Every structure is written in structure tokens, then in C-alpha cells.
Amino acid sequence: MINQTRLRMILRWVHIAAGIFIVGYVYKFHLDAGATRVAQFVVVPVIAVSGMWLWQQGRIVRWTRGASSLSSTGRPSNNGFGVTR
């Protein structure tokens, strides 16, 4: 399994590479129909998803890993003895 630090580094570089493609598209490749389709349907969604993941990584990991152990308030439930369920 990949640890969170390595995942964040990979996503950061994917985000940067996709951003470089968008800059090239805006300044050079905007007349090419293939580049337009790639930019619209691949690169922009990749930038959006990777950017949201980089911004909200901690919240997403907590949500996917510990959704069952959180109470309705979003805090870990406590049985009164300082033991988290």
C-alpha cells in the first residue's frame, strides 16, 4: 500500500504536469482539435480532482477510513471512560 506522503507527492506532480499542458494548450495548441478534446475531457478533470485531493486530503482520508467510528457530530464517540470506540 502507498503511504500518504508518497501519494501526495505523486498527485502534486500530476497536478503540475497537467497545469503545464494547459499552459501549452492556451499558448500554442488551441487550434489543434485533438489537443482541445484532451484538454476538455482529460486534463481539466485531472487538475480538478487532484487539486481537490491535495486541498482536502486529510478530510477525505478521515472520511473514508473512519466514517463508522464517528458520531453524528463528526467527532469520535466516547463511552464515558475516555475510550474511543
C-alpha positions as CSV (number, residue, x, y, z in Angstrom):
1,M,0.0,0.0,0.0
2,I,1.2,3.5,-0.7
3,N,1.7,5.9,2.2
4,Q,0.0,9.3,2.3
5,T,3.3,11.3,1.7
6,R,4.2,9.4,-1.5
7,L,0.6,9.7,-2.7
8,R,0.6,13.5,-2.1
9,M,3.9,13.8,-4.0
10,I,2.6,11.8,-7.0
11,L,-0.6,13.9,-7.1
12,R,1.3,17.1,-6.8
13,W,3.5,16.2,-9.9
14,V,0.4,15.0,-11.8
15,H,-1.3,18.4,-11.0
16,I,1.8,20.3,-12.1
17,A,2.2,18.3,-15.3
18,A,-1.5,18.8,-16.2
19,G,-1.1,22.5,-15.5
20,I,1.9,22.7,-17.9
21,F,-0.2,21.0,-20.5
22,I,-3.0,23.6,-20.0
23,V,-0.4,26.4,-20.4
24,G,0.9,24.9,-23.6
25,Y,-2.7,24.5,-24.8
26,V,-3.6,28.1,-24.1
27,Y,-0.5,29.5,-25.8
28,K,0.2,27.0,-28.6
29,F,-2.1,24.1,-29.2
30,H,-5.5,25.7,-29.0
31,L,-6.0,25.3,-32.8
32,D,-5.5,21.5,-32.7
33,A,-8.8,19.6,-32.3
34,G,-7.1,16.6,-30.6
35,A,-5.5,18.8,-28.0
36,T,-8.8,20.5,-27.4
37,R,-10.5,17.2,-26.7
38,V,-7.7,16.0,-24.4
39,A,-7.8,19.3,-22.5
40,Q,-11.6,19.3,-22.1
41,F,-12.1,15.6,-21.2
42,V,-8.9,14.5,-19.6
43,V,-6.6,17.3,-18.3
44,V,-9.2,19.7,-16.8
45,P,-10.9,16.9,-14.8
46,V,-7.5,15.6,-13.7
47,I,-6.5,19.1,-12.5
48,A,-9.8,19.5,-10.6
49,V,-9.7,16.1,-8.9
50,S,-6.0,16.3,-8.0
51,G,-6.4,19.8,-6.7
52,M,-9.4,18.9,-4.5
53,W,-7.5,15.9,-3.2
54,L,-4.4,18.0,-2.4
55,W,-6.6,20.6,-0.7
56,Q,-8.8,18.2,1.3
57,Q,-6.5,15.1,1.6
58,G,-6.8,14.9,5.4
59,R,-10.6,15.2,5.4
60,I,-11.0,12.7,2.6
61,V,-8.8,10.1,4.3
62,R,-10.5,10.5,7.7
63,W,-13.9,10.2,5.9
64,T,-13.0,7.1,4.0
65,R,-11.1,5.4,6.9
66,G,-13.1,6.3,9.9
67,A,-16.7,7.0,8.8
68,S,-18.1,4.2,11.0
69,S,-16.2,5.4,14.2
70,L,-17.6,9.0,14.0
71,S,-20.7,10.0,15.8
72,S,-23.3,12.3,14.2
73,T,-21.4,15.4,15.4
74,G,-18.3,14.3,13.3
75,R,-16.3,13.6,16.4
76,P,-15.1,10.2,17.7
77,S,-17.7,8.7,20.0
78,N,-16.6,8.3,23.6
79,N,-18.1,5.7,26.1
80,G,-17.5,8.0,29.1
81,F,-14.3,6.3,30.2
82,G,-12.0,8.0,27.7
83,V,-12.1,5.1,25.4
84,T,-12.9,5.8,21.8
85,R,-15.0,3.2,20.0
